[in-house]
Amino acid sequence: MFTKTNLISTIVAAVWSFMGGFFLWGILAENFMAGHMGTATGVMKDPPDFAILAIGCLIQGLAFSTIFRNWGADKYTTSDGLKYGFWVGILAGLGNNIIDYATSNMLDMTGALVNGLIYIVFFCIMGFLVGLVYNKVK
């Protein structure tokens, strides 16, 4: 299951997941998203449980890297990673945010769509990084 490439890719994806998530949602989008919250209150933890967050990022990095490895290509490129990240972002970000909008009061529709787009950017960058590792590390 773990190859050298998959292990390095998992670590790179996990670091991006932790730091990139903080950068995209915690810094760039924080004020915008605060203005598009739904009526649900007390949902977010402040501060988050960073140890559990790090474990979740590691699991996300492992799953993302392992599924990418099994994508089926003989040679992976950063372009392959971007495409993979785009579709994961559509699935996990845009699709889930629209479903969440339909079933909960977490975000208004504008917030759900923008959050979905941020997920696409997030996973495209993760895909680029994973593709880069799989291309460079043999």
Number of C-alpha atoms within 10 A of each C-alpha: 6 10 10 12 18 22 17 18 28 25 19 19 30 24 17 21 24 19 14 18 17 14 15 16 17 13 11 13 15 13 11 13 18 11 12 16 17 16 11 11 9 7 7 9 7 7 6 9 9 10 9 10 13 16 13 15 22 21 17 17 26 22 14 23 30 19 12 22 19 9 12 9 10 7 10 19 18 20 14 20 25 23 16 23 27 24 16 20 24 19 15 15 25 22 15 15 25 19 12 16 18 14 9 14 14 20 23 19 18 14 21 26 18 18 22 22 18 20 25 23 19 23 29 23 21 29 30 22 22 34 26 19 24 23 16 12 11 8
